[in-house]
């Protein structure tokens, strides 16, 4: 008998089933999101309509997203056009400083999106602490008034009363920028408002 006839033939392994399983696995991972259901989905987007001013125009850009409420504004100022995204602020306790601020924002005819911008702005400035002091500039209070004594125009208790500081801060924002969102845009660009 020939030498090659005595050798056993090895069975051929079929790689096709393994390839099929691998391909099916990739398709399933691509088609099925393993993280679905872990984040809440936003059902609405808050809107912001800014007053038309000569030095800037604001265009609302609705953005869909998975799990985040967004307020997104595209600020068009020539070469420095950019975008600002603000999460909707949680609804505050009525007795809190933020609750008072929301009442004041609403009283001025501003929408909840303006309150969201205000929350972000003053969290950045003072984290809503009535006694916050900037060591380098001396800015003071929730709105970080500079000089701090300017808040005396809103009440003699400006050093210790968050409501007095909020009233003054909102008057300042309305007079200088027109709205909290416009003040936030300025703060984002220049690191002060």
C-alpha positions in Angstrom: 0.0 0.0 0.0 1.2 3.4 -0.7 2.4 5.6 2.1 -0.1 8.3 1.5 -3.0 5.9 1.6 -2.3 5.0 5.2 -2.5 8.6 6.4 -5.9 9.4 7.8 -7.6 12.4 6.3 -8.2 15.1 8.8 -11.8 16.3 8.7 -12.2 19.8 7.3 -13.2 22.4 9.8 -15.9 24.6 8.5 -15.3 28.2 9.4 -18.6 29.4 7.8 -20.7 28.9 11.0 -18.2 30.8 13.1 -18.1 33.6 10.5 -21.9 33.7 10.5 -22.0 34.0 14.3 -19.4 36.7 14.4 -21.2 38.7 11.6 -24.6 38.3 13.3 -23.1 39.4 16.6 -21.8 42.6 15.1 -25.1 43.3 13.4 -27.0 42.8 16.6 -24.7 45.1 18.6 -25.1 47.8 15.9 -28.9 47.4 15.7 -29.6 47.0 19.4 -28.4 49.7 21.7 -27.1 48.0 24.9 -27.6 51.2 26.8 -31.2 52.0 25.8 -33.4 52.7 28.7 -30.7 54.0 31.0 -31.4 57.7 30.4 -34.6 59.6 30.3 -35.6 61.1 27.0 -36.4 64.8 26.8 -39.9 65.3 25.3 -39.6 69.1 24.9 -37.0 71.7 24.2 -37.3 75.1 25.9 -37.2 78.0 23.6 -35.7 81.5 24.0 -36.6 84.5 22.0 -34.2 87.4 22.4 -35.0 91.0 21.7 -33.5 92.1 18.4 -30.5 94.3 19.0 -28.2 95.9 16.6 -25.0 94.3 17.8 -26.2 90.7 17.8 -28.9 88.4 16.4 -30.1 85.2 18.0 -31.4 82.2 16.2 -33.0 79.3 18.0 -31.7 75.9 17.0 -33.8 73.0 18.1 -31.6 70.0 18.9 -32.8 66.5 19.6 -30.9 64.5 22.1 -31.0 61.3 24.1 -31.8 62.1 27.7 -31.1 65.7 28.1 -33.4 68.8 28.0 -31.6 71.4 26.0 -32.0 75.0 25.3 -29.6 75.7 22.4 -29.0 79.1 21.0 -26.8 80.0 18.1 -25.3 83.4 18.7 -24.5 85.2 15.5 -22.0 88.0 15.9 -20.0 87.9 12.6 -16.7 86.1 12.9 -17.3 85.1 16.5 -20.5 83.2 15.9 -20.9 80.4 18.4 -23.4 78.1 20.1 -24.7 78.1 23.7 -26.4 75.1 25.3 -28.1 75.3 28.7 -29.7 72.5 30.6 -33.2 73.2 31.9 -32.8 74.0 35.6 -34.6 71.8 38.1 -37.7 73.4 39.5 -36.7 75.1 42.8 -38.2 74.9 46.3 -40.5 78.1 46.6 -38.8 79.2 49.9 -35.3 79.0 48.5 -33.3 81.8 46.9 -33.7 80.1 43.5 -37.5 79.9 44.2 -37.5 83.6 44.9 -35.5 84.2 41.7 -37.9 82.2 39.6 -40.8 84.3 41.0 -38.9 87.5 40.0 -38.0 86.1 36.6 -41.7 85.2 36.0 -42.8 88.6 37.3 -40.6 90.3 34.6 -42.4 88.3 31.9 -39.4 86.1 31.2 -39.8 82.4 30.5 -38.4 79.4 32.4 -35.5 79.2 29.9 -34.4 82.6 31.2 -34.4 81.2 34.7 -32.3 78.3 33.5 -29.7 80.7 32.1 -29.8 82.7 35.4 -29.2 79.5 37.4 -26.2 78.6 35.3 -24.8 82.2 35.4 -25.1 82.6 39.2 -23.9 79.0 39.9 -20.8 80.0 38.1 -20.5 83.4 39.8 -21.3 82.5 43.5 -23.0 79.1 43.6 -26.0 81.1 44.9 -24.3 82.0 48.2 -25.4 85.4 49.5 -22.0 85.9 51.2 -19.7 84.8 48.4 -16.7 87.1 48.0 -14.2 87.1 45.2 -10.9 87.5 46.9 -9.1 89.1 43.9 -11.8 91.6 42.8 -14.0 92.1 45.9 -17.2 91.2 44.0 -19.8 90.1 46.5 -23.1 88.2 46.8 -25.2 86.0 44.6 -24.8 88.3 41.5 -21.2 89.2 42.4 -21.7 92.9 42.4 -18.6 95.0 41.9 -18.3 97.1 43.9 -20.4 95.3 46.4 -21.9 98.5 47.7 -23.9 99.0 44.5 -26.4 96.5 45.9 -27.4 99.1 48.6 -29.7 100.6 46.0 -31.9 97.6 46.3 -32.0 97.6 50.2 -30.0 98.3 53.3 -29.8 94.6 54.1 -27.9 93.8 50.8 -25.0 92.1 52.7 -27.2 89.4 54.2 -30.5 89.2 52.3 -30.4 87.0 49.2 -33.7 88.5 48.0 -32.3 92.0 48.0 -29.3 90.7 46.1 -31.5 88.8 43.6 -33.6 91.9 43.0 -30.5 94.0 42.4 -28.9 91.4 40.2 -32.0 91.0 38.0 -32.3 94.8 37.6 -28.6 94.9 36.6 -29.0 92.1 34.1 -32.2 93.6 32.6 -30.7 97.1 32.3 -27.3 96.0 30.8 -28.1 92.8 28.8 -31.9 92.6 28.5 -32.2 89.1 29.8 -30.3 86.4 31.8 -29.5 84.4 28.6 -27.9 87.4 27.0 -25.9 88.0 30.2 -24.8 84.3 30.1 -23.7 84.7 26.5 -21.5 87.6 27.6 -20.2 85.7 30.6 -19.3 82.7 28.4 -17.4 85.0 26.0 -15.6 87.3 28.4 -15.7 85.4 31.7 -17.6 88.2 33.4 -20.9 90.0 33.0 
